[in-house]
């Protein structure tokens, strides 16, 4: 416990909690403090001027990170026939229909992204209580209910990151690894914020992007000057 306290104090040293750092400076501070024995994930948190309790203020979408996420994403596809073959050829880790339904119902969920062809959604809908709470339910709004299973699998494997606003009006997203070069992380963050901006709901009033912060798995959060990541909204 004492070691953890010392590490946390060292990580926080030199960071002004009240300052809004330019993105490049924030990333330099963050990368200098990623001292864990594993490749830490770099995350961005965006506070939005929305109340997701209202349907017209829900924010949800997907961002294709230009430099990938650094994660190995396991993809499951619900499809039959030629589309199942297409999914397998595209690199899907698990492909099936009723057989995959039984596996998931049995409590085995060994995938990070779930894709389905539209004709199998009545089948997949029976898994709503299992996949929904885990954020794995296929949805056409984020491109995971589609006949283009090849493209969807490629996107998932290539760094597509889904986002959805939480009750407090915050969106979190993993946008890379500490081993990424700072300019690659910055490019990913700007792409992620841009995707969130483009997903602005009709019911949002006032300032949409209110605060942005970056952090690593084991590191402190660092506030970022929103002007350095996006144009005013």
C-alpha positions in Angstrom: 0.0 0.0 0.0 2.9 2.4 0.9 4.5 1.6 -2.5 1.2 2.4 -4.3 0.9 5.7 -2.4 4.5 6.7 -3.3 3.9 5.8 -7.0 0.7 7.9 -7.1 2.4 10.9 -5.4 5.3 10.7 -7.9 2.8 10.5 -10.9 0.9 13.5 -9.7 4.1 15.6 -9.0 4.5 18.4 -11.5 0.8 18.4 -12.7 -1.3 21.4 -12.0 -4.8 20.1 -11.3 -6.4 23.5 -12.2 -4.5 24.1 -15.4 -5.9 23.3 -18.9 -2.9 21.9 -20.8 -2.6 22.0 -24.6 -3.1 18.4 -25.9 0.6 17.9 -26.9 1.8 19.0 -23.5 -0.8 16.9 -21.7 0.3 13.8 -23.6 4.0 14.5 -22.9 3.2 14.6 -19.2 1.1 11.5 -19.4 3.7 9.4 -21.3 6.4 10.4 -18.9 4.3 8.9 -16.0 3.5 5.6 -17.6 5.8 3.5 -15.5 3.8 0.3 -15.2 5.3 -3.1 -16.3 2.6 -3.4 -19.0 1.6 -1.2 -21.9 -0.9 1.1 -20.3 -4.1 2.1 -22.2 -4.5 5.9 -22.8 -8.0 7.1 -22.3 -9.9 10.2 -23.0 -12.9 11.5 -21.0 -15.3 14.1 -22.4 -17.8 15.9 -20.3 -20.8 16.9 -22.5 -23.5 19.5 -22.0 -26.3 16.9 -22.3 -28.7 15.1 -20.1 -28.9 11.5 -21.4 -32.1 10.9 -19.4 -33.8 12.7 -22.3 -34.0 10.6 -25.6 -33.1 13.7 -27.7 -29.9 14.1 -25.8 -28.5 10.6 -26.1 -25.0 10.4 -27.6 -23.9 7.2 -29.3 -21.6 6.3 -32.2 -18.4 4.8 -33.4 -15.0 6.2 -34.2 -12.5 4.6 -36.5 -9.2 5.5 -34.9 -6.7 6.4 -37.6 -3.8 4.7 -35.8 -5.7 1.8 -34.3 -6.4 1.2 -30.6 -3.5 -1.1 -29.8 -5.9 -3.7 -28.6 -6.4 -7.2 -29.9 -10.2 -7.2 -30.4 -12.1 -10.6 -30.5 -15.1 -10.4 -32.8 -18.2 -12.6 -32.8 -20.5 -12.7 -35.8 -24.1 -14.0 -35.9 -24.5 -15.0 -39.5 -25.5 -18.0 -41.7 -24.4 -19.4 -45.1 -22.4 -17.2 -47.3 -22.3 -14.3 -44.8 -20.9 -16.7 -42.2 -18.2 -17.7 -44.6 -17.5 -14.1 -45.4 -17.1 -13.3 -41.6 -14.7 -16.2 -41.2 -12.6 -15.1 -44.2 -12.5 -11.5 -42.8 -10.9 -12.8 -39.5 -13.9 -13.1 -37.1 -13.0 -15.1 -34.1 -16.4 -16.8 -33.5 -19.1 -17.2 -36.1 -22.5 -19.0 -35.7 -26.2 -18.7 -35.3 -28.2 -21.0 -33.0 -25.0 -22.7 -31.9 -23.5 -19.3 -30.9 -26.7 -18.4 -29.1 -26.4 -21.5 -26.9 -22.8 -20.7 -26.2 -23.6 -17.1 -25.0 -26.7 -18.3 -23.1 -24.4 -20.7 -21.3 -22.4 -17.9 -20.0 -19.4 -18.1 -22.3 -18.7 -14.6 -23.8 -15.2 -14.7 -25.3 -15.4 -11.7 -27.5 -15.2 -7.9 -27.3 -17.4 -6.9 -30.3 -20.6 -8.6 -31.6 -21.8 -8.2 -35.2 -25.0 -9.6 -36.7 -26.7 -9.7 -40.1 -30.2 -8.1 -40.0 -32.0 -11.4 -40.5 -30.5 -12.8 -37.3 -31.4 -9.9 -35.1 -34.6 -11.7 -33.9 -32.3 -14.5 -32.7 -29.8 -12.1 -31.2 -32.5 -10.1 -29.5 -33.1 -13.1 -27.1 -29.6 -12.2 -25.7 -30.4 -8.7 -24.9 -30.2 -9.2 -21.1 -26.8 -10.8 -21.5 -25.2 -8.7 -24.1 -26.9 -5.3 -23.4 -25.3 -4.7 -19.9 -21.9 -5.5 -21.4 -22.3 -3.1 -24.2 -22.1 -5.9 -26.8 -25.6 -5.8 -28.3 -25.3 -5.3 -32.1 -26.8 -2.0 -33.2 -27.2 -0.5 -36.7 -26.3 3.0 -35.4 -22.7 1.8 -34.8 -22.5 -0.5 -37.8 -22.7 -3.8 -36.0 -26.0 -4.8 -37.6 -25.1 -5.0 -41.3 -24.9 -7.2 -44.3 -21.4 -6.0 -44.9 -19.9 -8.3 -42.3 -16.5 -8.2 -44.0 -16.3 -4.4 -43.5 -17.7 -4.6 -40.0 -15.1 -7.2 -38.9 -12.3 -5.3 -40.6 -13.4 -2.1 -38.8 -13.6 -3.8 -35.4 -10.2 -5.4 -35.9 -8.7 -2.2 -37.2 -9.5 0.2 -34.3 -13.2 1.0 -34.4 -14.2 2.3 -30.9 -17.8 2.5 -29.9 -18.9 5.3 -27.5 -22.0 6.0 -25.5 -22.7 8.8 -23.0 -23.1 7.8 -19.4 -25.7 9.0 -17.0 -23.5 11.9 -15.8 -23.0 13.2 -19.4 -19.5 11.7 -19.7 -18.0 9.7 -22.6 -14.9 7.5 -22.0 -12.8 5.9 -24.7 -9.6 4.0 -25.0 -7.7 5.6 -27.8 -4.3 3.9 -27.8 -1.4 2.6 -25.8 1.4 4.3 -23.9 3.8 2.8 -26.4 2.2 4.9 -29.2 4.1 8.0 -30.4 2.6 11.2 -29.0 1.5 12.4 -32.4 -0.3 9.2 -33.1 -2.2 9.5 -29.8 -3.0 13.1 -30.5 -4.4 12.1 -33.9 -6.5 9.4 -32.4 -7.9 11.7 -29.7 -8.8 14.4 -32.2 -10.6 11.8 -34.3 -12.5 10.5 -31.3 -13.5 14.0 -30.2 -14.5 14.8 -33.8 -16.7 11.7 -33.9 -18.4 12.7 -30.6 -19.0 16.2 -32.0 -20.6 14.8 -35.1 -22.9 12.7 -33.0 -24.2 15.9 -31.2 -27.9 15.3 -30.5 -30.7 17.7 -31.5 -31.6 18.3 -27.9 -28.2 19.5 -26.8 -28.2 23.2 -25.8 -25.4 25.5 -24.8 -21.7 24.4 -24.8 -21.6 20.8 -26.0 -18.0 19.8 -25.3 -17.4 21.2 -21.9 -14.3 19.4 -20.6 -11.7 17.0 -21.9 -9.2 15.0 -19.9 -6.6 12.3 -20.7 -5.3 9.6 -18.4 -3.5 6.3 -18.5 -4.4 3.0 -16.8 -2.3 3.7 -13.7 -1.7 7.4 -14.1 -3.4 10.7 -13.1 -6.0 12.5 -15.1 -4.8 15.6 -16.9 -7.2 18.3 -18.0 -6.9 19.4 -21.7 -7.6 22.8 -23.3 -10.7 21.9 -25.5 -9.5 24.4 -28.1 -6.5 22.2 -28.8 -8.7 19.1 -29.6 -11.8 20.6 -31.3 -13.3 23.7 -32.6 -15.8 25.4 -30.2 -19.3 23.8 -30.4 
